[in-house]
Amino acid sequence: MGQTPEEIEAEIEQTREALGKKVDVLSGQVKEGVEVAKKGGMKVAGIVFAAVAAVLAVKRFRNR
């Protein structure tokens, strides 16, 4: 524990900066994950919509 208060303060500041950078990286990864999930959800919604439209079209065609 032979550190001076200035050395301790500098070490704390370095740790704070490193943690800030890690938080920024993780935040970016979360945002990317959310975007991927949104795109995937939109694709699934489009497929479901197309399937429902196809089923309704087939039913109307059969009822004629």
Summary of the structure (lengths in Angstrom):
residues: 64
radius of gyration: 27.5
end to end distance: 89.2
largest distance: 91.5
contacts: 118
relative contact order: 0.06
helix: 92%
strand: 0%
